Amino acid sequence: MNFESRNPATGELLGTYPEHDQVEIEVRLQRAWDGWRRWSRTSLRERIAFLTRLAELLEERVETYGRLITAEMGKPLADSIFEIKKSAWAARHLAETGEAYLKPQPVSGIPAEIIYESLGPIFSVQPWNVPFWQVLRFFNTTALVGNTALIKHAESVQGCAEALETLVRDAGGPEGLYVNLAIPVEACAARHRRSACAGCHRHRQRPRRPRRLRRKRPAPAREWCWNSAVPIHSSFWRTPILRRRCSSP
């Protein structure tokens, strides 16, 4: 099966993207796992430098990515460009302040502290309506802590999906840090042990029209998903671990 990307305002076919078969899915899952084994060993300084380069590339390509968003999902160009600028700002903010988020936290009243460690590859289902911002909002924190990302993007914005994978690679991300999965939403439940994908359903995307017409003209069914990350081994992008501080008797 092929996924089609169409301009929702004109119906123009922008591109077709083949669905990944079982063999390709297994290859990509292994790529994410191998990538995590390498990425989790990098220093926090290296990950911060990567996020800085990512922000710079987003700023350089703001027009290109903005036009891609508008073509695939119908958002006004000014809004699409703002989405890219906001994504660049968020990546830069995390590069500047992310280290503080990951510092061990003392536990009041006992000789212990909470630390954060990477988990492994994180699987996330992403929506069509904010195809860059929502993905990068998840990915940046995932990469900062030392995880890798498996992204199942919406079927109607596969051009954005491939652009994001290229963006991470161009920013210096190693093989397996960001892995795109071109699979239908129905296949997601089979890819992990326990589902945490809240709000996953079929949503009817409407091209922007005058308000009085919006209820009268049907539009193609599109996939809607909130930012739902499903770690392979746990429940969030960073794992709090209680560690007791031992002192000599």
N, C-alpha and C positions, 0 to 999 in steps of 0.2 A: 504494500500500500504506500502511496505517496501523500505527503502533506502538501496542501496548496496554500500559498500566501497570495491574498488578493487585496487590492485596494478597496476598502469598504465603501468608499464614496462613488467609485466608477465601476467596480466589479472586475477591473483589469487584473489578469493573472500576472503576478510579479515573479513567481518562482515556484518550483516543485522540489520537494525534499523527500528522499526515500526514508521510510521507517526503518529503524535498526532491527535486524532480525536477532534471533536468540544468540547466535554465534558472536555477532558484533556487540551485543549487550554484555556478554561475558568478557569479551576483550576489554571493553571500556570499564567495567567494574574492576577488573584486575589492574588496569592502568591507574585508576584512582587509588587503589590499595597500595600499589608500588610507589605512587607519587607521595602518598601520606608517609610512608616509611622514610622517605628522603626529606620531605618538607618539615616533618615534625622534629627533625634533628637540626634544622637551621636555627640560627640565633634570632632572637626577637629583633635585633637591629637589622638583620637582613629582611625580615618580613615587613618592617616599617619602611625600609627603603623601597621595597616592591610597591607598597601602597602609595608612596609618593610618586613613583613613576606612573602608576595607574592613573592617578589624578591628573598628572601632566598630559598624558595621552588623551584623556577625556576632554580636557580643555582645548587641545589641538584639533580634535576631531568633532567638536561640538556641532558644526553645521552638517557634516556627513551623517552622523548618528541621528541628529534631529530629523533630517529628511527621511531617513530609513524608518523611524518610528511613525512619522506622519503617513508615509506610504502604506505601511502594513496595518496600522490600526486606526487611522483616521483622526488622530489628535491634531489640533491646529499647530502649525509649525512653531509658533512662539512658545506654546506649552511644551512641545517636544524638546526644543532647545533648552528651556528652563529645566526640564527633567535631567538632561545631561549635565548642565551646570551644577545642579543640586547634587548629582551623583559624584561629581568631581570634588565638590566641597566636603561631602561626607567622607570620602576616601582620605582627603587631606586632614580632616579633623581627627579621624581615627589614627592616622600616622603620627599626629602630634600628641594625642592624649591617650592612645590605646594602652601604652605601657602602664599607666596608672590604673586602668580597669583590671589588669591582670596581677597586680601586686597582691601578695598574701595578706589576708585580713585576720587580725587577732580576734580571738573569741573571748568575750568578757567573762571573767570568773574562773576560767580553767586554763592550764598551760597548754594551749593548742592554737592552731591557726587554720584558716580556710585557704587552700591553694587551688589554682585552676590549671588543668592539664588538657592536652588535646585528646580527642576520642578516636579519630580515624576518619574515613570518608563519610560525609554527611549528604543524605539524599533530600532534595527539596523540589517540590512542585511549584511552579511559578505562573503568574497570570499574564494575560494579553494586554491589560489596560495600562500598566506601567512597566513596560518590558525591559527597561534598563534599571530604573531606580530600585524596584523591588528586588531584582536579582542581586544587584551590587550591595544593597543594604544587608542582605543575608551573607553574600560571599565575602565581603570585606572583614567582617567579624570572624567568620569561619577561617579565613586564611591567616588572620592575625594570631590566633591562638595555636595554629599549627595543624589544622585540619585541612582536608581536601574536599572539594564540592562535586557532587553529581547533580546536575540540573536537568530536570524534565520541564522544558518551557512549553508554553501554550502552542498548540498545533498550528495556529494561524500566524504566528510571528517567528517562524523558523529562521528568517533572515536575521532578525535581531539575535536569536540564539547563537547562530554561527559567528556573528560579529562580536559577541561577548567572549566567546571562546578564543577568537583571534586577538582581541584586546588584551586578555590576560597573558597570552603567549608573547605578544609584542612588548608588554611591560616587563618581561623577564621572568614570568612565571614558569616553573619547570613542568615537564610532562606529567600530566595527571593531577595538577593542582585544580584545574577546572575542566570537568568532563561533561560534555553535552550528551543527553540521551534523547534521541528522536523516537519517542514511543507514545502511544495513545494513553490518555488518562486512565482508561480501564485496566491497563497493564501494570499500573503503579503498585497495587496491593500485593502483587506477587513478588515484588522486588525487595521487600523488607519484612521483618518478623512482626512488627506491631505498628499500626497506622496511627498517625497523629495529624493527618491532613484535614484540618477543620475547614468547612465551607467549600469543599470540592464538589462542583456540580456543573451542569451545562447552563450557560447564560447566553441570552440573546443580545448580541452586540448591535447597537443601533448607530449608524452614521449620524453625525450631527446635522439636525434639520430644525426648522422652526418648531417650537413646542407643540403647536396645534396639530402637527402632522406625525408626531412621534408614535402615537398609539395606533395609527392607521396603516403603517407600512411595516411588514415583517422584515426581519433581517436574518442572515445566516446564523445558525447556532454557533456560538464561540465558547471556549472554555473559560471558566472563572475559577480562580483559586486564590485564597489569601496566602500570605507568605508562610508556607507550612514546611518547616524543616523536619526531617525525620532522620536522626542519627542512626547509624548502623548498630551502634553498641549502647547508646544511652539516650537521654531526653533533651539535650540542649547543646548549643555550640561550644560551651565550655563546662567542664564538670567540676563542681565544688567538691573538694576532698578535705575531710577533717584530719589534720595531722597534729599529733601531740608533740609538744616540745619537751624533749628529755633533758634533764640536768644530772650532773654527777652527784651521787649521794654525799 
